[in-house]
Amino acid sequence: MTPDQAQLHERIQVRGIISGWLNLFITKLRRELRLKNISATGALERGIVGQMLQNGGNISEVLTKFAMYGRFVDMGVGKGVKAYERYTNNQNRIGAERYGARVDHEPRRAKKWLNRRKMAEVYRLRELLAEKIAGQLTAENMLGVLTEMNLHP
């Protein structure tokens, strides 16, 4: 095998590792959304997509895209009734006066689905790539490097 063929083979293996990792990562994010009962319509879950960007034949970036709404759910914020409207809303006031309705506002709570999963999977990708690189450093290659370094003066 020529050096160019070996380099091409190595790129294909790395691309396969990253592609497999990205598919698994997207699957785990979608499972996380289902487990935490986020997005009743399923639009957030269906909107998660992955992309690998290349620069000069090498993968330079791995992206995961989803609706901005997903970040708001993760943080427990988002659009809805404004804080001042909770107390001045005419319909709430009338309901409370006429029917004794409870009009307290239930505050939003964060539904953590992204950060912990994302960082765990990024660390796993690092491990996979480190194993791939370490696997290439065989004893034969290291012996060649050590003799070139001339460790014995």
Legacy VTK file of the C-alpha trace (Angstrom):
# vtk DataFile Version 3.0
C-alpha trace
ASCII
DATASET POLYDATA
POINTS 153 float
0.000 0.000 0.000
1.450 3.358 -1.003
1.606 6.222 1.514
-1.181 8.059 -0.340
-3.425 5.004 -0.163
-2.670 4.563 3.530
-3.522 8.198 4.202
-6.780 7.884 2.252
-7.650 4.692 4.148
-6.970 6.476 7.438
-9.220 9.415 6.459
-12.017 7.024 5.548
-11.713 5.267 8.920
-11.772 8.561 10.841
-14.747 9.763 8.803
-16.548 6.496 9.610
-15.843 6.882 13.328
-17.115 10.464 13.363
-20.166 9.662 11.227
-21.123 6.756 13.480
-20.629 8.908 16.569
-22.804 11.691 15.106
-25.661 9.302 14.299
-25.517 7.835 17.803
-25.374 11.308 19.366
-28.500 12.423 17.489
-30.296 9.231 18.526
-29.395 9.842 22.175
-30.570 13.472 22.038
-33.913 12.358 20.615
-34.238 9.697 23.311
-33.479 12.327 25.957
-36.341 14.494 24.631
-38.760 11.559 24.729
-37.740 10.531 28.255
-38.295 14.036 29.612
-41.605 14.547 27.733
-40.360 17.603 25.880
-42.063 18.919 22.738
-45.566 17.495 22.553
-45.649 17.970 18.771
-42.323 16.200 18.193
-41.057 19.072 16.041
-38.000 19.618 18.214
-37.119 15.933 18.084
-37.562 15.718 14.310
-35.600 18.941 13.810
-32.311 17.588 15.181
-29.844 17.114 12.333
-26.109 16.546 12.130
-23.545 17.836 9.676
-19.854 17.243 9.062
-17.927 20.129 7.496
-14.794 19.416 5.506
-11.773 21.536 4.786
-9.168 20.219 2.364
-10.535 16.679 2.477
-10.361 16.494 6.282
-13.296 16.872 8.638
-12.923 20.249 10.293
-16.189 20.524 12.240
-19.033 18.336 13.424
-22.288 20.242 13.941
-25.595 19.314 15.510
-28.462 21.661 14.690
-31.893 21.991 16.257
-34.476 24.690 16.889
-33.478 27.512 19.241
-36.582 26.589 21.214
-34.695 23.542 22.491
-32.183 25.746 24.293
-35.007 27.699 25.929
-36.580 24.488 27.207
-33.196 23.361 28.532
-32.743 26.646 30.419
-36.358 26.970 31.559
-37.060 30.273 29.791
-38.967 31.329 26.702
-41.892 33.267 25.382
-45.200 33.210 27.167
-47.041 35.449 29.583
-44.868 38.358 30.648
-44.249 38.821 34.363
-46.264 42.045 34.621
-49.220 40.503 32.717
-49.656 37.780 35.285
-50.975 40.263 37.809
-52.741 42.741 35.503
-54.418 40.290 33.155
-58.094 41.264 33.092
-59.328 37.735 32.425
-57.439 36.396 35.415
-58.815 39.115 37.662
-62.412 38.558 36.520
-62.097 34.790 36.950
-60.738 35.220 40.446
-63.480 37.677 41.475
-66.467 35.873 39.961
-65.619 32.234 40.403
-62.858 32.173 42.964
-60.541 30.706 40.345
-56.942 30.162 41.273
-54.842 32.316 38.963
-51.425 31.791 40.441
-48.702 31.399 37.892
-46.719 28.201 37.767
-43.122 29.258 37.083
-41.183 27.609 34.299
-38.731 24.903 35.255
-35.695 23.923 33.294
-35.906 20.531 31.618
-32.255 19.634 31.277
-31.872 17.550 28.144
-28.863 18.948 26.325
-25.732 20.004 28.205
-24.941 16.868 30.181
-25.618 14.582 27.192
-23.664 16.841 24.820
-20.552 17.007 26.969
-20.606 13.265 27.690
-20.745 12.529 23.974
-18.039 15.074 23.109
-15.729 13.428 25.639
-16.592 10.046 24.129
-15.654 11.311 20.656
-12.335 12.501 22.050
-11.725 9.045 23.496
-12.563 7.349 20.201
-10.230 9.591 18.224
-7.472 9.203 20.827
-7.807 5.404 20.610
-7.570 5.630 16.825
-4.402 7.731 16.997
-2.863 5.570 19.736
-3.600 2.459 17.679
-1.493 3.866 14.879
1.511 4.232 17.153
2.655 0.652 17.035
5.866 -0.592 18.576
7.412 -0.696 15.136
6.657 2.970 14.492
7.804 3.999 17.949
11.058 2.072 17.538
11.744 4.017 14.354
11.071 7.306 16.124
13.257 6.427 19.077
16.239 5.458 16.895
15.918 8.708 14.956
15.952 10.717 18.195
19.340 9.260 19.147
18.642 8.859 22.836
22.154 7.567 23.594
24.788 10.284 23.173
LINES 1 154
153 0 1 2 3 4 5 6 7 8 9 10 11 12 13 14 15 16 17 18 19 20 21 22 23 24 25 26 27 28 29 30 31 32 33 34 35 36 37 38 39 40 41 42 43 44 45 46 47 48 49 50 51 52 53 54 55 56 57 58 59 60 61 62 63 64 65 66 67 68 69 70 71 72 73 74 75 76 77 78 79 80 81 82 83 84 85 86 87 88 89 90 91 92 93 94 95 96 97 98 99 100 101 102 103 104 105 106 107 108 109 110 111 112 113 114 115 116 117 118 119 120 121 122 123 124 125 126 127 128 129 130 131 132 133 134 135 136 137 138 139 140 141 142 143 144 145 146 147 148 149 150 151 152
